[in-house]
């Protein structure tokens, strides 16, 4: 990792260092350009609280995409463009989305570790996420770090809370996350890449065990004894319910194919493609995510959500 050593580093120096993983350099970029980003947001939105939220959104997007900057000397314009796009998304009253690659092709070409290498976040931001409360941590992971970002309605159904509460939690989480990113920039961080790789391997092993008829055996080892499936805040089934659901899908010829994993201290999200049999192409939605609450390193609560536009989050999922 290259660290900027100059007394007055240029934007180019800071960008190059940030792209090499130096978190302090990225923090310095944000601090240097924060006023300009905020001015853009205010000029578009007018409302000060909305403008602050838009800048915080833009900061997280910039963190995720810093590696995309090809002209480091023009990073100021790049940051302002991200802010404008964030503001326009708010004006359209639709949740901002982050385009992703065709992950089904990516899975076919690479293994789980290569996928994690491409999509895992740096340790710094995950240290900041772990500073949030469990409810805020789950909310911000769903909104900002799941490749198949659920809608606000889906998030409300998943968590069993009103849509307005989702929005307020996101606002609070974004403010605290940006502050935590700055506060933890020079701290030591856990090896989140290793944790993500381990979670990816566990996902692949889980699917393989199901296809080999060992799903019950594996879940007995890796899930808590009282593990259960939840819809919102309501417990609708125990571990046996989940085992039966998986068996039903397999008997129908449906397979799940691992796409990606993100994990924090007590929340893990596995993204899966659903592969339906040729004679029943619409049996299940094309994609599903497992939202898991962990307890002592074991799965304790499971919720499912499907790719945006396929299911609105209020209808009980067809498959496990």
N, C-alpha and C positions, 0 to 999 in steps of 0.2 A: 504494500500500500504506500503510495506516495503522499507525503504531507507537505503542504505549502510552508516554506520557511522564510519567505520574503516579508519584510516589514510592512510593505504596502502592496500586497498581491493584486494583480489585475484580475478582471473577470475571467479571462482565459485561464490564468493560473488556478483560480478557485474551481472552475468547472472541471479542468483536467484532473485536479486532485480529488474532487468529489466523485468523478467517474471511476476513480481508482479505489473508492471506498472510504475516503477521509470524511467522516461525518462533520468534523468541525468546519471544513471548507464549505460544505453545503449549508450549514448554519450561518456562516459568514455571508454567503450569497443571499440568503433570505433576509438577513438583517440589513444588508446593503440596499436591497431593492424593495423592501417592504413598503416604504412610503410611496414609491411609484406605483406599485401594485394596488395599494389601497386607493390611490387617487383615480386610477382607472376604474376600479369597482364603484367608487362613489359617483363618477361621471356617468356611468351606465345605469346604476340602480338608484342613486340618490339617497336611499335609506341607509343610514349608518350601520345598524345591526346586520342587515342583509349584505352590505358591502364587506363587513368583517367576516361573515360566514363564507362569502365567495372567495375571499383571499385565503382563508384557511383551507377551503377545498382545493384551491389552486396550488397551495403549498404541498399538499399531499400528492396531487397529481404530478407536480414537478419532481418530487422526490422519487416517485415511481419511474419517471421518464428521463431522468437526468442523463442516462446513458444514450438517449436519442439525439442529444445536442451535437450537431455537426459543425456549427460555427460558434465556438465558445465566446468569442468577442462580442457576439450579438445576443448573449443570454438575456439581457434586459428586455429586448423586444420579444424574445421567446416567452419569458415569464408574463409579460403584459398580455400576450396573445392567449395564454392559458387562463388568465383572469377574465378576459373578455368572453371567452367561450363558457367559462363557469357562470358568468353573469347572464349570458344569453340563455343558458339552460334554465336558470331560475326564472327568467322572464317568460319562458315558454311553459313554465310550471310542470316540467317533466324532470325526473331525476336524471342528472348527468350520467352518461355511460362511457365506459372505456372500451374501445374496440379491442377485440382479442383475435388471435390467430385461429385458424381452423384447427381446433385441438384434436379432433379425431384423426386428422392427417399427421399431426405432431406425434400422437401416441403410436401410430403405425410406424413412424420412422425412428423413434427413439424409445429408450426405456425410462422408467420412473425417475431415476437419478438425473438424467439429462433434462427432463421436464422441470424438476425442482430447481436445477441449476439456472434455468432460463426464467423461472417465475417467482422464486422465493425472494422475500424482502430481506434487506440487510438487517443484521442483528440490532442495529441502533434503534430502528423504529419499533421493533418488537419489544425491546426493553421499555420503550416509552408506552407501548400498548399495555404491557404488564403493570404499569403504574395506575391504569384506570381501574374502576370498580368492575366486578364481574358483569353487571348488566350493561355498562357502557362499553366494556371490552367486546362483548358479543355483538352489540349493535354496530360498532365501528368495523369489526371484522366482516360482518355480513355486507355492509354498505360499500366499503372501500377495498377489501382484500379478497373477495370471492370473485373468481373470473365470471361466474354467471350471477351477477348482482341481482338480488330479488327486488321487486318494487316495494314501495312503502306499504302497500296493502299486504303483500306477502310477508313482509317483516312483522307487521302488526299481528297477522294470523299466526306466524311461527312463534312469536313471543307471548301471545295472548294479551296484547295491550292495544289501546286505541292508536290510530294513525297519528294523532296529534302528539301522543307520548313518544312515538318513534321519532318524529321530527325534533322534539325538544331534547331527547336523549342524544340524537346526532349532533345537534348544536352544541350541547355541553361537552360531548366527547371530542368533537373537533377542536374546541378551544383548549381543553385539557391536554389533548394529544400534541398539538403544536407546542404548547408550553413545556410538556414533558420532553419533547424532542430536543428543545433547546437546553433544558436542564440536564439531560443525560448525554449530551454530545461527547463529553470527554470521559464518560464512565466506561468501565469494562462491561462487556456484553456477553451474554451466553451465546453458545454456538447454535443459532437458530437454524442455520442451513443443515446442520447435522440432525436436529430435531425434525425438520421437515422431511429429510430423506428417510429417517426412521419411520415417520408416519406414513410416507408413501409406500415403503416396503410393507408395513402392516396392512394397508389398504389392499395391496395386491395379494398378500397372503390370505386376507379375509375372503376375497372373492374366489381365490383358488380353492380354499377350504370348502366353501359353499358348493362349488361345482364337483368337488370330490366327496361330498356327503359328510364333511367334517365340520359343518358350520356350528352345530350345537357344541361340539367338543371345544372348538376354538373360542367361542363366545364365553364358555364356562371359565376359561383361563383369563380372558382379556376384558370381560365385562364384570361389573359388580353384581353380586347375587340378586340385588333388587333393581337391576337395569330395566328401563321401561321406555316405551314409545309414547311421546307426548304430541298432542295437537294444541298449540297455544300453551295454556297453563294446565290443561286437562290431561291426566294420565289415562290413556285409552287401551294400553296393552302391556303385558310383561315380556320377559325375554322369550318365553315360549311363543308368544304372539308374533314376535319378530322372526323367529326361526321358521314358523309355519308360513309366514308371508314370503320369505325368501324361497322356501321349498315350492310354493305355488308358482312363483315366477319361473323357476327353473323347469318345473314340469310343463309349463306353457311354452318353453323354448326361449324364454327371455334371458339375456345375459347382460351383466354390467361390466363395463370396461373402464379401468381407472384413467383419470385425466390429470388431476392435480390434488395437492394437499397443502393446507395452511394450518398452523397450530400455534397456540399460545399456552399459557400456564394452565388454563382450565377449559379451553374451547378449541375444538378441532373441526375443520370443514374438509370433507372429501368430495371432490367433484367426479362424477361418473357419467359416461355415455351409456344410454340404454340401447341394446341391440335386440330388436324384435325379430321373431321368426318370419321367413318370407311369406308364409300364408296368413300372417296376422301383423302387418306392418304398423298398425295403429294400436296395438295391444297396450303399450306403455308410451308415455312421453319420451322424446328423444334424449333427454338428459335429466339427471337428478343429483342433488347434493345432500350429503349426510351432515347435518349440523349436530355435533355431539358435545355434550357437557361432560367433562371428565372429573373423576374423583379418585385421588391417589393414583393417578396414571392409568385408570381404567375407565371405559365408557360407562356412564351412569344414566344419562338421558339422551334420547335420540329424537330428532325432528327431521323431516324431509321437506325439501322444496325443489320445484322443477324449473326448467329454463323459462325465462321471461317470455310471455306471450303464449305459453302452452297451457299453463294452469294459473288461476288467479290467486292461489294460496289459501282460498277458503274451502275448496272442495277437498275432502279427505283423499290422500294420495292412493293411487291404485296399487302401488307396489312398494316393497321394502328393499 
